[in-house]
């Protein structure tokens, strides 16, 4: 979806630059020869931290963080983690500190603007100390002095962090934990989510920095990856929650970002099963393959009720009827299975031959008992999404 997690390696590099501090860390690709990658790492410190760097939550509890690793054992530890199916790791020098010094800070972008959270009791138990958490709407004139007092971070560095947050199209930034030292802030762990639509016009992070928690690509994702390599059109698919209740078939042109964001803004981010898009005027065969992959994932989801939202803006040259024929072919093949899923399908689309395309789509959905609603571009995207969410109730 448009909110995607970048690697901790890249997040820390960006955050430390904003704090005016050099960052020492190494991004390791477990699929490549380790001896070459570790050549400059081993002499840098006596002890290291090794972490999986793929947007995995609860890494400590899952054994995906190794502390106090000697240089001699680095390669063996990385291979051990790599055998679990993870490709990307982060290696850093080990920094000792006391747990009592651990602090928490995060910034979230929402409809009301930026919200900053901070706590003097950070670390893995931050959620157990909810009374210590402070929430501040930044607004136009933040009280920087008060925030400095609460966070221990200088006013100058706080301003730099917020500027970096905005300049690099962050939607979420968490620094947990960090410790305040005489020489400044030491960032121990961080997580950053970005608006991936900005990948083409920011310099600090790129598409290759985006990480997924999956140790391996699912079968459906691999099918779409192969389709994208062979086609002149554009295809992408990422499974976010295999047991989600909201499945998306989105077209390009920016509408895919808007649609996914709207579902998220209406409080259903965790229910979104997949994100991706088809664009560039794909033919009916290609959209059939793409739709079949999404429907295969939909059928396997354990959600009790499901909706499929087929959305897009007003296409300039994509033939709506042609692409819909591919979608309908997939529906026809899987009609009985989809009906058993208590599925409802909602459509909002416009472009060349939209009237014919929407007509045959409506007929197909009614034929299989999965009709929710079909709208042309005269219906606002937000309205169509609200209607789809009603279908989950």
C-alpha positions in Angstrom: 0.0 0.0 0.0 1.1 3.6 -0.1 2.3 3.3 3.5 5.3 1.1 3.2 8.2 0.4 5.6 11.7 1.2 4.6 14.7 -0.6 6.0 15.9 0.2 9.5 19.3 0.8 7.9 18.0 3.5 5.7 15.7 5.0 8.4 18.6 5.3 10.8 20.8 6.9 8.2 18.1 9.6 7.5 17.3 10.1 11.2 20.9 10.4 12.3 21.6 12.9 9.5 18.7 15.0 10.8 20.2 14.8 14.4 23.6 15.8 13.0 25.2 12.5 14.0 27.2 10.0 11.9 25.6 6.6 11.5 27.6 3.4 11.7 25.7 0.4 10.4 25.9 -2.1 7.5 23.1 -3.5 5.3 23.7 -7.2 4.7 22.2 -9.2 1.9 22.2 -12.8 3.0 21.8 -13.9 -0.6 25.2 -12.6 -1.5 28.7 -13.8 -0.4 29.2 -12.7 3.2 33.0 -12.6 3.3 33.1 -9.6 0.9 30.3 -7.8 2.8 31.8 -8.3 6.2 35.4 -7.3 5.2 34.9 -3.7 6.4 32.5 -4.6 9.2 34.7 -6.9 11.3 37.5 -4.4 12.1 34.9 -1.6 13.1 34.1 -3.0 16.6 34.6 -5.7 19.1 30.9 -6.6 19.6 27.9 -6.3 17.3 24.2 -6.4 17.1 22.6 -8.4 14.2 19.0 -7.9 13.3 16.6 -9.0 10.6 15.7 -5.9 8.7 12.4 -6.7 7.0 9.7 -4.8 8.9 9.2 -7.8 11.3 7.5 -6.9 14.5 8.5 -8.6 17.8 12.0 -9.5 16.5 13.4 -10.1 20.0 10.7 -12.6 20.9 11.1 -14.3 17.6 14.9 -14.7 18.0 15.6 -12.4 15.1 17.9 -10.0 17.0 21.3 -11.3 18.2 23.2 -9.2 20.8 26.9 -9.1 21.7 28.1 -11.0 18.6 31.8 -11.1 18.2 33.4 -10.4 14.8 34.5 -14.1 14.6 30.9 -15.2 14.9 29.2 -12.7 12.6 29.1 -14.9 9.5 27.8 -17.9 11.4 25.0 -15.8 13.1 24.0 -14.3 9.7 23.8 -17.7 8.1 21.7 -19.0 11.0 19.2 -16.2 10.5 19.3 -16.5 6.8 18.2 -20.2 7.0 14.9 -19.0 8.4 14.2 -17.4 5.0 15.2 -13.8 5.7 17.3 -12.0 3.2 18.0 -8.5 4.7 19.9 -7.9 7.9 21.4 -5.0 9.8 24.7 -5.1 11.6 25.7 -2.4 14.0 28.3 -1.9 16.7 27.0 -3.0 20.2 26.1 0.0 22.4 25.6 -0.7 26.1 23.1 1.3 28.2 20.7 0.8 31.1 17.1 0.0 30.4 16.0 2.9 32.7 17.5 5.3 30.2 15.4 4.1 27.2 13.0 6.7 25.8 10.3 6.6 23.1 9.4 9.1 20.3 7.1 8.8 17.3 5.5 11.0 14.7 2.3 10.1 12.8 0.7 11.9 9.9 -3.1 11.9 9.9 -6.0 14.0 8.7 -5.5 16.5 11.5 -1.8 16.9 10.7 1.2 15.6 12.6 0.9 14.0 16.0 4.0 13.5 18.2 4.1 10.9 21.0 6.9 10.7 23.5 7.7 8.8 26.7 10.5 8.6 29.2 9.8 4.9 29.5 10.7 3.4 26.1 11.9 0.1 24.9 10.1 -3.2 24.4 7.8 -2.6 27.4 6.6 0.8 26.2 3.0 -0.4 25.8 3.0 -1.5 29.5 3.7 2.1 30.5 0.8 3.9 28.8 0.5 6.4 31.6 3.9 7.7 30.8 3.0 8.4 27.1 2.4 12.0 26.0 0.5 13.0 22.9 1.0 16.4 21.2 -0.7 17.8 18.1 2.1 19.8 16.5 0.0 22.3 14.6 1.4 25.5 13.2 3.3 26.6 16.3 4.7 23.7 18.3 5.9 24.5 21.8 9.5 23.4 21.1 10.7 24.2 24.6 8.1 22.0 26.2 8.9 19.2 23.7 12.6 19.5 24.5 11.9 19.2 28.2 9.8 16.1 27.6 11.9 14.3 25.1 15.4 15.3 26.1 16.1 16.2 22.4 17.2 19.7 21.6 14.8 22.1 20.0 17.1 22.3 17.0 17.1 18.5 16.5 13.4 18.2 17.0 12.8 20.8 14.3 15.2 19.0 12.0 13.4 15.7 12.6 10.0 17.2 11.7 11.5 18.8 8.6 13.0 15.5 7.6 9.7 13.8 8.2 7.9 16.2 5.8 10.7 16.5 3.2 11.0 12.8 2.8 7.2 12.0 2.7 7.2 10.0 5.9 3.8 9.0 7.2 5.1 7.4 10.4 8.4 7.5 12.3 9.2 5.7 15.5 12.4 5.9 17.5 12.3 3.2 20.2 14.3 3.1 22.2 16.7 6.1 22.1 19.0 7.3 24.9 20.1 10.9 25.6 23.8 11.1 26.1 26.1 14.1 26.7 27.1 14.0 23.0 23.5 13.9 21.8 20.8 11.3 21.0 21.7 7.7 20.4 19.1 6.0 18.2 19.0 2.3 19.1 15.9 1.1 17.1 13.8 2.9 14.6 11.0 2.3 12.1 9.8 4.5 9.3 6.8 4.2 6.9 6.8 6.3 3.7 4.3 7.2 1.0 5.7 5.0 -1.7 4.3 7.2 -4.4 7.1 9.6 -3.6 9.9 7.1 -4.4 10.6 8.8 -7.8 11.2 12.3 -6.4 13.0 11.9 -3.1 16.7 11.3 -2.8 17.1 10.0 0.8 15.3 6.7 0.1 14.3 4.6 -3.0 12.2 1.7 -4.0 15.0 -0.8 -3.1 14.8 0.4 0.5 11.2 -0.7 1.0 10.9 -3.9 3.1 8.2 -6.5 3.6 7.9 -8.8 6.6 7.6 -11.8 4.4 10.5 -14.2 4.6 9.5 -15.3 1.1 7.2 -14.0 -1.6 3.9 -15.8 -1.7 2.8 -17.8 -4.7 0.5 -15.1 -5.9 3.1 -12.4 -5.5 5.6 -14.5 -7.5 3.0 -15.0 -10.3 2.5 -11.2 -10.6 6.3 -10.6 -10.4 6.7 -12.9 -13.4 3.8 -11.2 -15.2 5.4 -7.8 -14.6 8.7 -9.0 -16.1 7.1 -10.2 -19.3 4.5 -7.4 -19.9 4.9 -3.9 -21.3 2.1 -2.9 -18.9 2.8 -2.4 -15.2 1.8 -4.9 -12.5 2.6 -5.1 -8.8 1.2 -7.1 -5.8 2.1 -7.2 -2.2 0.2 -9.3 0.4 -0.1 -7.3 3.6 -2.5 -9.4 5.6 -3.2 -12.9 4.1 -6.3 -13.1 6.4 -7.6 -9.7 5.6 -11.1 -8.9 4.7 -10.6 -6.1 2.1 -9.0 -7.1 -1.2 -8.1 -4.6 -3.9 -7.9 -4.6 -7.7 -6.6 -1.2 -8.4 -5.6 0.7 -11.6 -2.8 3.2 -11.7 -2.8 6.9 -12.3 -2.6 7.8 -8.6 -6.0 6.5 -7.8 -4.6 3.3 -6.2 -2.8 5.4 -3.6 -5.9 7.4 -2.9 -8.1 4.3 -2.5 -5.7 2.5 -0.2 -5.3 5.7 1.9 -9.0 6.2 2.1 -9.6 2.6 3.5 -6.8 3.3 6.0 -8.2 6.7 7.0 -11.6 5.1 7.7 -9.9 2.9 10.3 -9.5 -0.3 8.2 -5.8 -0.3 7.5 -5.3 -3.6 9.3 -8.1 -5.2 7.2 -6.5 -4.6 3.9 -5.2 -7.9 2.5 -3.2 -6.7 -0.4 -1.9 -3.7 -2.3 -0.7 -3.4 -5.9 -2.0 -2.2 -9.2 -2.4 -2.9 -12.9 -1.8 -0.1 -15.3 -0.4 0.9 -18.7 -3.3 -0.6 -20.7 -2.8 -4.3 -20.0 -4.7 -6.8 -22.3 -7.5 -9.1 -21.2 -5.2 -12.1 -20.8 -2.9 -10.2 -18.5 -5.7 -8.8 -16.3 -7.1 -12.4 -16.1 -3.8 -13.7 -14.7 -3.5 -10.8 -12.3 -7.1 -11.1 -11.1 -6.8 -14.8 -10.7 -3.7 -14.3 -8.4 -5.7 -11.9 -6.2 -8.7 -14.2 -6.1 -6.6 -17.2 -5.1 -5.4 -15.2 -2.1 -8.9 -14.0 -1.3 -10.2 -17.6 -1.2 -7.5 -18.6 1.2 -8.2 -15.7 3.6 -9.8 -16.8 6.9 -11.8 -13.6 7.3 -15.5 -14.4 7.8 -16.7 -11.7 5.4 -14.9 -10.2 2.5 -15.1 -7.4 0.0 -13.3 -6.9 -3.2 -12.9 -3.3 -4.4 -12.1 -2.7 -8.0 -11.1 0.9 -8.3 -9.4 3.5 -10.4 -9.7 7.0 -11.6 -10.7 8.1 -15.2 -8.3 6.3 -17.5 -6.8 8.2 -20.4 -6.1 5.3 -22.7 -6.7 2.0 -20.8 -9.6 0.2 -22.5 -12.1 -0.4 -19.6 -14.0 -3.1 -21.5 -10.9 -5.0 -22.5 -9.4 -5.1 -19.0 -12.7 -5.9 -17.5 -13.0 -8.9 -19.8 -9.9 -10.4 -18.1 -11.4 -9.8 -14.7 -14.7 -11.3 -15.6 -13.0 -14.4 -17.0 -11.4 -14.9 -13.6 -14.8 -14.4 -11.9 -16.4 -16.9 -14.2 -13.8 -19.6 -13.4 -14.1 -19.1 -9.6 -17.7 -18.0 -9.3 -18.9 -20.9 -7.0 -15.9 -20.5 -4.7 -16.4 -16.7 -4.5 -20.1 -17.0 -3.6 -19.2 -19.4 -0.7 -16.9 -16.7 0.6 -19.8 -14.3 1.3 -18.0 -12.0 -1.0 -19.3 -8.7 -2.3 -17.6 -6.8 -5.1 -17.6 -3.0 -5.4 -16.5 -1.2 -8.5 -15.6 2.4 -9.2 -14.0 3.0 -12.6 -14.0 5.4 -15.6 -12.3 5.7 -19.0 -12.6 4.6 -22.6 -15.5 2.3 -23.2 -16.5 2.6 -19.5 -20.3 2.3 -20.2 -19.9 -1.1 -21.9 -17.3 -2.3 -19.4 -19.3 -1.4 -16.4 -22.4 -3.0 -17.9 -20.7 -6.4 -18.5 -19.1 -6.2 -15.1 -22.4 -5.7 -13.4 -23.9 -8.6 -15.3 -21.0 -10.9 -14.3 -21.2 -10.0 -10.6 -25.0 -10.5 -10.5 -24.6 -13.9 -12.3 -22.3 -15.2 -9.6 -24.2 -13.6 -6.6 -21.3 -11.4 -5.6 -22.7 -8.0 -6.7 -22.1 -5.2 -4.3 -22.2 -2.0 -6.4 -20.9 -0.7 -9.7 -20.1 3.0 -10.1 -18.7 5.2 -12.9 -16.4 8.2 -12.2 -19.4 10.4 -11.2 -19.3 8.7 -7.8 -16.6 10.0 -5.5 -14.0 7.4 -4.5 -14.7 8.0 -0.8 -18.4 7.4 -1.3 -17.8 4.1 -3.0 -15.3 3.0 -0.3 -17.8 3.8 2.5 -20.3 1.7 0.7 -17.9 -1.2 0.4 -17.1 -1.0 4.1 -20.9 -1.2 4.8 -20.7 -4.5 3.0 -18.4 -5.9 5.7 -21.0 -5.3 8.4 
